[in-house]
């Protein structure tokens, strides 16, 4: 049987979250994906090995999500078939490194209100960590959330972004007839 492997790096301060108390998170991830995960705590290197390339990919995405600030339970949602994970690099939206803090603040909002509103309107989970913004949710919702975050990073007013999301949600609801998308 062929074995697949994928190596990645996560921030050292997220290693403990990946491993979990007494290794419970790592063990649960290995069991859920039928993979073996090797962690170098000193360097932040993670190696995922397994015989099923799709399971290795799933485990890798979950590790990456935990590394980008998501709690393990949220990251494990990526085991669901219709869930996806997207990352935006804030550096792609700035010309001056001093702008990172301001843009993170635009997405998070006062006391986290903007981020919570984005999550509620798009039914996704959003993590602002380091120089990135991660989004986890159903694939179609992740696309809406990404567009909304991009608009905020590009300078759109919060009210404009939230109105766009509410309008998009209403149009999706109207398309549903008898609980089925048409």
N, CA, C and O of each residue as an XYZ file, in Angstrom:
728
protein
N       0.836     -1.185      0.000
C       0.000      0.000      0.000
C       0.882      1.249      0.000
O       1.877      1.321      0.721
N       0.501      2.225     -0.816
C       1.277      3.454     -0.909
C       0.958      4.384      0.258
O      -0.191      4.501      0.684
N       2.004      5.046      0.765
C       1.787      5.986      1.854
C       2.021      7.409      1.351
O       2.993      7.686      0.649
N       1.112      8.297      1.725
C       1.213      9.698      1.350
C       1.621     10.486      2.583
O       1.309     10.110      3.713
N       2.322     11.584      2.347
C       2.698     12.415      3.480
C       2.737     13.874      3.061
O       2.969     14.201      1.897
N       2.506     14.730      4.023
C       2.552     16.165      3.766
C       3.116     16.858      4.989
O       2.661     16.627      6.109
N       4.104     17.705      4.776
C       4.701     18.448      5.873
C       4.246     19.898      5.842
O       4.064     20.479      4.772
N       4.067     20.471      7.012
C       3.725     21.881      7.096
C       4.265     22.453      8.396
O       4.670     21.719      9.297
N       4.263     23.760      8.473
C       4.777     24.453      9.640
C       3.642     25.248     10.251
O       2.877     25.895      9.535
N       3.526     25.205     11.583
C       2.555     26.048     12.260
C       3.286     26.829     13.348
O       4.356     26.412     13.791
N       2.726     27.948     13.781
C       3.394     28.730     14.828
C       3.625     27.878     16.082
O       2.768     27.088     16.476
N       4.789     28.054     16.695
C       5.151     27.252     17.869
C       4.134     27.394     18.998
O       3.881     26.440     19.734
N       3.548     28.596     19.135
C       2.585     28.777     20.227
C       1.234     28.101     19.953
O       0.336     28.160     20.793
N       1.083     27.463     18.789
C      -0.151     26.718     18.487
C       0.066     25.207     18.591
O      -0.886     24.437     18.462
N       1.309     24.778     18.821
C       1.627     23.351     18.926
C       0.858     22.706     20.079
O       0.294     21.623     19.921
N       0.833     23.370     21.239
C       0.137     22.807     22.404
C      -1.349     22.624     22.117
O      -1.959     21.665     22.589
N      -1.935     23.543     21.344
C      -3.362     23.429     20.986
C      -3.569     22.229     20.073
O      -4.541     21.489     20.227
N      -2.656     22.033     19.121
C      -2.740     20.894     18.198
C      -2.630     19.569     18.952
O      -3.369     18.628     18.664
N      -1.718     19.495     19.907
C      -1.528     18.255     20.658
C      -2.661     18.056     21.660
O      -3.189     16.952     21.793
N      -3.032     19.121     22.361
C      -4.113     19.040     23.350
C      -3.631     18.430     24.652
O      -2.529     17.887     24.731
N      -4.476     18.528     25.677
C      -4.148     17.967     26.984
C      -3.949     16.469     26.869
O      -4.832     15.744     26.411
N      -2.776     16.014     27.292
C      -2.405     14.592     27.245
C      -2.534     14.001     25.836
O      -2.760     12.800     25.684
N      -2.391     14.847     24.807
C      -2.404     14.368     23.422
C      -3.774     14.064     22.856
O      -3.881     13.441     21.799
N      -4.832     14.496     23.544
C      -6.186     14.105     23.139
C      -6.593     14.669     21.767
O      -7.256     13.974     20.997
N      -6.211     15.906     21.448
C      -6.598     16.508     20.164
C      -5.888     15.793     19.018
O      -6.518     15.422     18.028
N      -4.588     15.601     19.152
C      -3.810     14.923     18.113
C      -4.335     13.510     17.887
O      -4.489     13.075     16.745
N      -4.608     12.792     18.977
C      -5.115     11.419     18.882
C      -6.476     11.389     18.174
O      -6.715     10.538     17.317
N      -7.365     12.321     18.536
C      -8.698     12.378     17.914
C      -8.578     12.670     16.415
O      -9.292     12.084     15.600
N      -7.674     13.575     16.065
C      -7.457     13.908     14.653
C      -6.903     12.702     13.893
O      -7.348     12.407     12.784
N      -5.941     12.015     14.485
C      -5.375     10.824     13.843
C      -6.445      9.753     13.637
O      -6.508      9.138     12.572
N      -7.283      9.526     14.645
C      -8.340      8.512     14.537
C      -9.386      8.912     13.504
O      -9.841      8.076     12.724
N      -9.774     10.200     13.496
C     -10.812     10.673     12.564
C     -10.368     10.611     11.110
O     -11.194     10.426     10.216
N      -9.067     10.765     10.867
C      -8.570     10.810      9.491
C      -7.750      9.581      9.110
O      -7.269      9.484      7.981
N      -7.584      8.630     10.055
C      -6.787      7.431      9.807
C      -5.382      7.794      9.314
O      -4.864      7.214      8.360
N      -4.782      8.786     10.007
C      -3.432      9.225      9.658
C      -2.539      9.148     10.892
O      -3.015      8.937     12.007
N      -1.253      9.321     10.675
C      -0.284      9.481     11.763
C       0.267     10.894     11.659
O       0.647     11.349     10.579
N       0.307     11.583     12.796
C       0.777     12.961     12.813
C       1.999     13.048     13.719
O       1.967     12.658     14.886
N       3.080     13.574     13.140
C       4.335     13.731     13.873
C       4.591     15.221     14.066
O       4.548     15.993     13.108
N       4.857     15.625     15.308
C       5.009     17.038     15.634
C       6.394     17.299     16.213
O       6.818     16.634     17.158
N       7.089     18.268     15.640
C       8.361     18.742     16.190
C       8.045     20.031     16.953
O       7.941     21.103     16.358
N       7.896     19.913     18.269
C       7.486     21.042     19.108
C       8.492     22.186     19.087
O       8.107     23.344     19.247
N       9.763     21.884     18.895
C      10.792     22.928     18.909
C      10.740     23.801     17.655
O      10.963     25.009     17.724
N      10.449     23.189     16.521
C      10.470     23.922     15.252
C       9.084     24.312     14.737
O       8.972     25.214     13.907
N       8.034     23.652     15.213
C       6.696     23.924     14.692
C       6.403     23.140     13.423
O       5.451     23.444     12.704
N       7.224     22.128     13.148
C       7.022     21.297     11.956
C       6.038     20.177     12.268
O       6.101     19.556     13.329
N       5.130     19.928     11.329
C       4.140     18.864     11.483
C       4.176     18.017     10.211
O       4.156     18.546      9.100
N       4.228     16.703     10.387
C       4.209     15.779      9.258
C       2.976     14.894      9.394
O       2.757     14.256     10.424
N       2.173     14.872      8.329
C       0.962     14.043      8.302
C       1.211     12.904      7.325
O       1.568     13.141      6.171
N       1.021     11.646      7.787
C       1.211     10.467      6.939
C      -0.052      9.620      6.950
O      -0.742      9.523      7.964
N      -0.343      9.009      5.806
C      -1.485      8.121      5.730
C      -1.559      7.435      4.384
O      -0.835      7.789      3.454
N      -2.439      6.451      4.283
C      -2.571      5.682      3.042
C      -3.636      6.244      2.108
O      -3.678      5.882      0.932
N      -4.497      7.125      2.618
C      -5.563      7.723      1.819
C      -5.229      9.196      1.612
O      -5.209      9.978      2.563
N      -4.969      9.563      0.364
C      -4.541     10.932      0.061
C      -5.576     11.978      0.502
O      -5.203     13.074      0.919
N      -6.860     11.650      0.414
C      -7.901     12.596      0.821
C      -7.874     12.795      2.332
O      -8.023     13.919      2.812
N      -7.687     11.723      3.077
C      -7.614     11.818      4.542
C      -6.369     12.600      4.976
O      -6.422     13.367      5.938
N      -5.253     12.406      4.271
C      -4.033     13.159      4.578
C      -4.289     14.649      4.345
O      -3.890     15.495      5.145
N      -4.965     14.952      3.229
C      -5.298     16.353      2.919
C      -6.207     16.939      4.003
O      -5.978     18.058      4.464
N      -7.239     16.188      4.413
C      -8.151     16.671      5.462
C      -7.386     16.960      6.752
O      -7.572     18.012      7.364
N      -6.537     16.039      7.158
C      -5.759     16.216      8.385
C      -4.856     17.441      8.266
O      -4.724     18.218      9.212
N      -4.248     17.604      7.117
C      -3.367     18.748      6.872
C      -4.154     20.060      6.987
O      -3.669     21.014      7.595
N      -5.356     20.118      6.413
C      -6.175     21.332      6.487
C      -6.581     21.633      7.930
O      -6.612     22.794      8.338
N      -6.888     20.601      8.694
C      -7.262     20.782     10.098
C      -6.069     21.301     10.900
O      -6.212     22.210     11.718
N      -4.895     20.720     10.662
C      -3.675     21.192     11.337
C      -3.426     22.658     10.976
O      -3.112     23.473     11.844
N      -3.568     22.986      9.686
C      -3.355     24.356      9.231
C      -4.351     25.312      9.909
O      -3.979     26.411     10.320
N      -5.614     24.887     10.021
C      -6.638     25.722     10.654
C      -6.313     25.967     12.130
O      -6.450     27.086     12.625
N      -5.882     24.917     12.825
C      -5.491     25.077     14.235
C      -4.300     26.037     14.315
O      -4.235     26.878     15.212
N      -3.375     25.910     13.388
C      -2.224     26.796     13.336
C      -2.581     28.243     13.051
O      -1.829     29.150     13.406
N      -3.724     28.466     12.412
C      -4.170     29.826     12.086
C      -5.153     30.361     13.125
O      -5.849     31.345     12.874
N      -5.211     29.714     14.291
C      -5.943     30.305     15.405
C      -7.298     29.699     15.720
O      -7.941     30.118     16.682
N      -7.754     28.726     14.940
C      -9.048     28.111     15.224
C      -8.920     27.122     16.375
O      -7.874     26.497     16.549
N      -9.993     26.982     17.166
C      -9.949     25.945     18.193
C     -10.148     24.596     17.501
O     -10.749     24.534     16.428
N      -9.654     23.528     18.100
C      -9.703     22.213     17.447
C     -11.115     21.750     17.071
O     -11.291     21.128     16.023
N     -12.118     22.038     17.898
C     -13.485     21.609     17.568
C     -13.977     22.275     16.287
O     -14.611     21.627     15.454
N     -13.692     23.550     16.127
C     -14.081     24.259     14.899
C     -13.298     23.698     13.717
O     -13.870     23.461     12.654
N     -12.003     23.486     13.891
C     -11.168     22.954     12.807
C     -11.657     21.573     12.366
O     -11.597     21.248     11.180
N     -12.137     20.764     13.306
C     -12.620     19.414     12.983
C     -13.863     19.431     12.094
O     -14.207     18.407     11.503
N     -14.542     20.573     11.989
C     -15.685     20.679     11.077
C     -15.244     20.406      9.634
O     -16.061     20.054      8.783
N     -13.956     20.570      9.372
C     -13.436     20.322      8.025
C     -13.518     18.850      7.628
O     -13.277     18.507      6.471
N     -13.854     17.988      8.570
C     -14.084     16.579      8.239
C     -15.404     16.411      7.482
O     -15.600     15.417      6.782
N     -16.297     17.374      7.625
C     -17.576     17.312      6.902
C     -17.324     17.588      5.425
O     -16.518     18.445      5.064
N     -18.024     16.851      4.588
C     -17.790     16.905      3.150
C     -18.027     18.294      2.545
O     -17.294     18.708      1.647
N     -19.037     19.011      3.024
C     -19.393     20.286      2.408
C     -18.752     21.495      3.086
O     -19.159     22.632      2.845
N     -17.749     21.253      3.935
C     -17.071     22.352      4.629
C     -15.736     22.662      3.972
O     -15.055     21.781      3.448
N     -15.381     23.955      4.017
C     -14.123     24.382      3.430
C     -13.395     25.361      4.336
O     -13.950     25.871      5.309
N     -12.136     25.609      3.992
C     -11.252     26.474      4.764
C     -10.536     27.400      3.794
O      -9.997     26.955      2.781
N     -10.532     28.675      4.104
C      -9.880     29.651      3.242
C      -9.037     30.571      4.113
O      -9.396     30.855      5.256
N      -7.922     31.033      3.575
C      -7.045     31.949      4.298
C      -6.765     33.160      3.418
O      -6.420     33.029      2.244
N      -6.921     34.336      4.007
C      -6.533     35.577      3.331
C      -5.297     36.110      4.030
O      -5.234     36.135      5.259
N      -4.318     36.535      3.253
C      -3.110     37.126      3.810
C      -3.302     38.643      3.802
O      -3.466     39.245      2.741
N      -3.281     39.250      4.970
C      -3.520     40.694      5.087
C      -2.465     41.468      4.293
O      -2.753     42.549      3.779
N      -1.253     40.931      4.188
C      -0.180     41.628      3.467
C      -0.540     41.875      2.002
O       0.013     42.781      1.377
N      -1.457     41.085      1.447
C      -1.872     41.276      0.054
C      -2.718     42.537     -0.127
O      -2.964     42.955     -1.258
N      -3.161     43.141      0.963
C      -4.076     44.283      0.897
C      -3.445     45.579      1.405
O      -4.142     46.581      1.569
N      -2.136     45.568      1.654
C      -1.491     46.757      2.205
C      -0.251     47.141      1.413
O       0.320     46.330      0.684
N       0.152     48.397      1.575
C       1.401     48.845      0.968
C       2.438     49.116      2.056
O       3.635     49.182      1.777
N       1.978     49.272      3.284
C       2.856     49.594      4.399
C       2.584     48.610      5.544
O       1.438     48.469      5.969
N       3.630     47.924      6.054
C       3.438     46.932      7.134
C       2.729     47.499      8.378
O       2.137     46.744      9.149
N       2.789     48.810      8.568
C       2.138     49.423      9.730
C       0.612     49.369      9.622
O      -0.085     49.601     10.610
N       0.091     49.067      8.440
C      -1.359     49.021      8.229
C      -1.991     47.709      8.712
O      -3.213     47.628      8.832
N      -1.185     46.692      8.986
C      -1.718     45.375      9.373
C      -2.626     45.488     10.592
O      -3.737     44.957     10.589
N      -2.164     46.170     11.626
C      -2.942     46.287     12.856
C      -4.290     46.973     12.592
O      -5.319     46.551     13.119
N      -4.275     48.022     11.782
C      -5.516     48.745     11.466
C      -6.493     47.840     10.712
O      -7.686     47.830     11.015
N      -5.998     47.085      9.736
C      -6.884     46.212      8.960
C      -7.427     45.063      9.809
O      -8.591     44.686      9.673
N      -6.582     44.505     10.688
C      -7.076     43.469     11.601
C      -8.202     44.054     12.452
O      -9.212     43.394     12.697
N      -8.021     45.289     12.895
C      -9.040     45.967     13.697
C     -10.339     46.170     12.929
O     -11.420     46.082     13.512
N     -10.249     46.439     11.633
C     -11.468     46.614     10.821
C     -12.278     45.317     10.767
O     -13.507     45.334     10.834
N     -11.566     44.198     10.643
C     -12.262     42.908     10.550
C     -12.802     42.484     11.919
O     -13.915     41.968     12.019
N     -12.013     42.702     12.964
C     -12.435     42.295     14.310
C     -13.516     43.235     14.845
O     -14.520     42.778     15.391
N     -13.316     44.540     14.693
C     -14.265     45.522     15.195
C     -14.121     45.736     16.687
O     -13.342     45.057     17.357
N     -14.874     46.682     17.194
C     -14.836     47.008     18.614
C     -15.372     45.837     19.431
O     -16.511     45.408     19.244
N     -14.546     45.328     20.332
C     -14.890     44.186     21.186
C     -15.335     42.959     20.375
O     -16.128     42.151     20.857
N     -14.830     42.825     19.158
C     -15.122     41.655     18.329
C     -16.463     41.697     17.621
O     -16.891     40.700     17.038
N     -17.133     42.847     17.665
C     -18.489     42.938     17.116
C     -18.539     42.709     15.597
O     -19.430     42.016     15.105
N     -17.601     43.280     14.871
C     -17.607     43.130     13.411
C     -17.405     41.663     13.013
O     -18.103     41.146     12.141
N     -16.453     41.011     13.655
C     -16.192     39.592     13.353
C     -17.416     38.740     13.670
O     -17.793     37.871     12.883
N     -18.033     38.988     14.822
C     -19.249     38.230     15.201
C     -20.372     38.456     14.194
O     -21.070     37.512     13.824
N     -20.550     39.688     13.753
C     -21.596     39.987     12.768
C     -21.310     39.267     11.456
O     -22.213     38.687     10.852
N     -20.053     39.302     11.014
C     -19.670     38.573      9.793
C     -19.977     37.084      9.936
O     -20.529     36.463      9.028
N     -19.611     36.520     11.093
C     -19.847     35.088     11.328
C     -21.342     34.767     11.306
O     -21.755     33.763     10.726
N     -22.151     35.618     11.937
C     -23.602     35.375     11.978
C     -24.225     35.480     10.594
O     -25.039     34.640     10.211
N     -23.842     36.516      9.839
C     -24.450     36.729      8.516
C     -24.021     35.679      7.496
O     -24.766     35.382      6.562
N     -22.821     35.113      7.667
C     -22.325     34.143      6.685
C     -22.360     32.704      7.205
O     -22.041     31.769      6.471
N     -22.747     32.528      8.469
C     -22.767     31.205      9.096
C     -21.400     30.514      8.953
O     -21.314     29.337      8.602
N     -20.338     31.280      9.234
C     -18.980     30.754      9.178
C     -18.271     31.056     10.496
O     -18.813     31.733     11.370
N     -17.059     30.544     10.618
C     -16.174     30.856     11.739
C     -14.990     31.623     11.161
O     -14.417     31.224     10.147
N     -14.625     32.730     11.815
C     -13.543     33.570     11.317
C     -12.488     33.730     12.411
O     -12.809     34.023     13.563
N     -11.226     33.535     12.032
C     -10.110     33.700     12.959
C      -9.132     34.711     12.380
O      -8.635     34.542     11.266
N      -8.860     35.769     13.148
C      -7.860     36.755     12.764
C      -6.633     36.434     13.603
O      -6.642     36.607     14.822
N      -5.571     35.964     12.943
C      -4.393     35.489     13.668
C      -3.142     35.873     12.903
O      -3.014     35.561     11.719
N      -2.221     36.547     13.568
C      -0.986     36.969     12.900
C      -1.305     37.888     11.744
O      -1.982     38.902     11.911
N      -0.813     37.529     10.569
C      -1.044     38.346      9.371
C      -2.091     37.725      8.464
O      -2.169     38.055      7.281
N      -2.910     36.814      9.025
C      -3.899     36.122      8.200
C      -5.294     36.182      8.803
O      -5.477     36.427      9.995
N      -6.260     35.951      7.940
C      -7.650     35.811      8.359
C      -8.124     34.481      7.795
O      -8.121     34.276      6.582
N      -8.534     33.574      8.685
C      -9.004     32.258      8.273
C     -10.516     32.185      8.359
O     -11.134     32.807      9.224
N     -11.104     31.419      7.454
C     -12.566     31.256      7.413
C     -12.877     29.769      7.276
O     -12.332     29.091      6.405
N     -13.759     29.264      8.143
C     -14.235     27.883      8.059
C     -15.757     27.912      8.008
O     -16.403     28.642      8.760
N     -16.324     27.102      7.105
C     -17.776     27.000      7.013
C     -18.158     26.175      5.802
O     -17.302     25.608      5.123
N     -19.472     26.113      5.534
C     -19.909     25.455      4.310
C     -19.308     26.211      3.139
O     -19.208     27.437      3.168
N     -18.911     25.484      2.119
C     -18.135     26.056      1.020
C     -18.783     27.321      0.440
O     -18.095     28.321      0.234
N     -20.085     27.292      0.176
C     -20.738     28.477     -0.403
C     -20.695     29.656      0.560
O     -20.542     30.800      0.131
N     -20.827     29.390      1.851
C     -20.782     30.467      2.841
C     -19.375     31.037      2.988
O     -19.214     32.233      3.228
N     -18.356     30.193      2.847
C     -16.971     30.653      2.930
C     -16.709     31.675      1.821
O     -16.013     32.667      2.040
N     -17.263     31.434      0.639
C     -17.082     32.371     -0.480
C     -17.692     33.737     -0.147
O     -17.086     34.770     -0.428
N     -18.891     33.745      0.452
C     -19.524     35.009      0.862
C     -18.680     35.704      1.921
O     -18.459     36.913      1.848
N     -18.212     34.949      2.899
C     -17.414     35.524      3.981
C     -16.109     36.100      3.430
O     -15.681     37.180      3.836
N     -15.482     35.375      2.506
C     -14.229     35.867      1.910
C     -14.463     37.201      1.210
O     -13.686     38.142      1.369
N     -15.540     37.271      0.437
C     -15.840     38.516     -0.287
C     -16.064     39.660      0.706
O     -15.588     40.773      0.484
N     -16.779     39.395      1.786
C     -17.054     40.425      2.787
C     -15.760     40.900      3.457
O     -15.558     42.101      3.634
N     -14.898     39.971      3.824
C     -13.620     40.327      4.461
C     -12.761     41.118      3.471
O     -12.128     42.103      3.852
N     -12.735     40.694      2.212
C     -11.972     41.428      1.196
C     -12.471     42.859      1.081
O     -11.678     43.796      0.988
N     -13.797     43.026      1.089
C     -14.366     44.379      0.997
C     -13.909     45.236      2.181
O     -13.556     46.402      2.003
N     -13.916     44.662      3.383
C     -13.454     45.410      4.560
C     -11.970     45.762      4.432
O     -11.570     46.888      4.731
N     -11.158     44.805      3.990
C      -9.721     45.044      3.844
C      -9.434     46.092      2.765
O      -8.435     46.808      2.831
N     -10.329     46.170      1.769
C     -10.157     47.153      0.691
C     -10.728     48.518      1.054
O     -10.616     49.464      0.274
N     -11.347     48.631      2.251
C     -11.800     49.936      2.724
C     -13.295     50.193      2.677
O     -13.728     51.294      3.018
N     -14.099     49.223      2.270
C     -15.553     49.427      2.258
C     -16.063     49.683      3.666
O     -15.500     49.192      4.644
N     -17.129     50.452      3.754
C     -17.730     50.715      5.055
C     -18.401     49.442      5.571
O     -18.925     48.645      4.793
N     -18.376     49.265      6.890
C     -18.978     48.075      7.496
C     -20.452     47.944      7.105
O     -20.908     46.854      6.762
N     -21.193     49.047      7.157
C     -22.622     49.000      6.833
C     -22.849     48.491      5.414
O     -23.787     47.731      5.174
N     -22.002     48.901      4.472
C     -22.112     48.461      3.076
C     -21.898     46.954      2.977
O     -22.642     46.257      2.287
N     -20.883     46.460      3.667
C     -20.561     45.030      3.641
C     -21.700     44.221      4.253
O     -22.117     43.210      3.687
N     -22.204     44.660      5.403
C     -23.267     43.917      6.084
C     -24.556     43.928      5.260
O     -25.274     42.928      5.232
N     -24.858     45.041      4.590
C     -26.054     45.106      3.729
C     -25.914     44.144      2.557
O     -26.875     43.470      2.184
N     -24.717     44.080      1.976
C     -24.471     43.153      0.863
C     -24.723     41.713      1.308
O     -25.342     40.932      0.584
N     -24.238     41.367      2.506
C     -24.423     40.004      3.019
C     -25.890     39.709      3.308
O     -26.381     38.625      2.995
N     -26.586     40.664      3.901
C     -28.018     40.458      4.192
C     -28.805     40.275      2.903
O     -29.682     39.413      2.831
N     -28.502     41.080      1.878
C     -29.176     40.958      0.581
C     -28.886     39.591     -0.040
O     -29.792     38.951     -0.573
N     -27.642     39.144      0.025
C     -27.265     37.839     -0.531
C     -27.995     36.716      0.202
O     -28.459     35.762     -0.423
N     -28.097     36.828      1.524
C     -28.807     35.804      2.304
C     -30.284     35.747      1.933
O     -30.859     34.665      1.811
N     -30.900     36.922      1.754
C     -32.326     36.953      1.367
C     -32.529     36.309      0.003
O     -33.472     35.540     -0.184
N     -31.649     36.615     -0.954
C     -31.831     36.055     -2.304
C     -31.645     34.542     -2.289
O     -32.313     33.833     -3.042
N     -30.752     34.038     -1.447
C     -30.560     32.589     -1.329
C     -31.809     31.955     -0.725
O     -32.259     30.903     -1.179
N     -32.368     32.600      0.303
C     -33.563     32.069      0.947
C     -34.736     31.996     -0.033
O     -35.522     31.049      0.007
N     -34.856     33.003     -0.919
C     -35.952     33.006     -1.890
C     -35.807     31.892     -2.913
O     -36.805     31.416     -3.453
N     -34.580     31.469     -3.186
C     -34.338     30.427     -4.173
C     -34.689     29.043     -3.637
O     -34.816     28.087     -4.402
N     -34.841     28.945     -2.337
C     -35.159     27.644     -1.751
C     -36.664     27.409     -1.787
O     -37.448     28.211     -1.279
N     -37.041     26.313     -2.388
C     -38.452     25.955     -2.435
C     -38.563     24.534     -1.952
O     -37.927     23.630     -2.494
N     -39.366     24.337     -0.937
C     -39.530     22.976     -0.393
C     -38.238     22.439      0.211
O     -38.034     21.226      0.257
N     -37.361     23.334      0.677
C     -36.126     22.906      1.320
C     -35.039     22.500      0.339
O     -33.984     22.026      0.759
N     -35.270     22.674     -0.957
C     -34.265     22.279     -1.949
C     -33.801     23.509     -2.716
O     -34.590     24.411     -2.999
N     -32.526     23.538     -3.048
C     -32.008     24.609     -3.878
C     -32.448     24.368     -5.315
O     -32.454     23.233     -5.791
N     -32.821     25.460     -6.009
C     -33.149     25.332     -7.447
C     -32.242     26.204     -8.256
O     -32.352     26.241     -9.481
